[in-house]
């Protein structure tokens, strides 16, 4: 039977391993991706996290081209940036959310230890009663 210390130790090791993976992932982040569209008049930068970091209209005149033109060009620029990022990742599978995993392990550890303490207290009370205590 596992005691509180054994469970706490296993979960602490799991959290430590997640920290190593998280650090390794940070060390190998994809660099930001910048692409241009509309003949160099629109520029988009995706950050290393894959989210839009910045849109730039390098020539204000591009805004006068009309909404249809802008819609098409913005779609092209976004898709080109996403394609470039996907190429630099080297695979098309999403990376696991290590933050969420770490939070889940922490929650499991905290809940598990609290439950083990409660069970231990209840077992001690039952043992006292069985041994003739109050």
C-alpha positions, 0 to 999 in steps of 0.5 A: 500500500502506498503511503502519503510520502510515496505518492507525494514522491511519485508526483513530485518526480512527474512534476520535475520531469514535466519541468524538464520537458517544458524547459526543453520545449522553450529552448527549441521554440519556433522563431517568429514568422514574418510574411508580406502580402499585397505586393509588400504593403501588408506585413504579418508576424506570428510570434513563437507561440503561433499567435498573431503578434503584429499586423502592419499596413506598410502603405496606408494606400492599401486601405483604400483598395476596398474591403474585398481586396483587403479580405483576400490579401489578409487571408493570403498573408495569414495562411502564408504565415501559418504555412511557414510556421508549420514548415518550421515545426517539421510536423503537423501534430499539436504539441501537448499543453504542458502547462495544463498537464503540470496544473493537473498533476499539481491538483492530483497531488494536492487532492491525493495528499489531502485524501490520504490525510483524511483517510489516515485520520479516520483509520486512526479513529477506528483503530482507537475504537477497536482497541477500546479507546473512546 
